Amino acid sequence: MSAKKPDSGRFTEIRNSRALHEYFVDQKFEAGIKLLGTEVKSVRNGKAQITDAFGKAERGELWLYNAHIDPYDFGNFNNHDPRRPRKLLLHQNQIDKIRQALALGGRTLIPLRLYFKEALIKVELALCTGKKLFDKRDDLKKKVQMREIDRELKNRR
């Protein structure tokens, strides 16, 4: 018997495409997220967005704000609020480390991607420092240079 192949039509992950463009990523963490049943079904359908989301430390816990998870299509009056704050689940020493980094200032907690790990939904979080305009321009120049190099290498073959 052969192993089961993953269904290519199913949701794999939701990425924050703007995060790497607007921030320098310093340190990454994997966190669980506390969701309602209709939210899980909506994420399984790929109907979530984390481009405007950010993390915040409050009362010794971490919370994810501005993550948009669409209401489940077949839900009833018990459907969830799309932009409600969601609790992030981490070990206490990781929470303390993140809280200290955020308290120093100049850093933000940004979700990079939302994905499934077996049956659980996980969030990859990163402590980030904001980029200035000239940093973004440098990144664009590097991308253009790499693209030109790749093009030249292809033409030589």
Summary of the structure (lengths in Angstrom):
residues: 157
radius of gyration: 18.9
end to end distance: 41.7
largest distance: 62.4
contacts: 404
relative contact order: 0.22
helix: 31%
strand: 34%
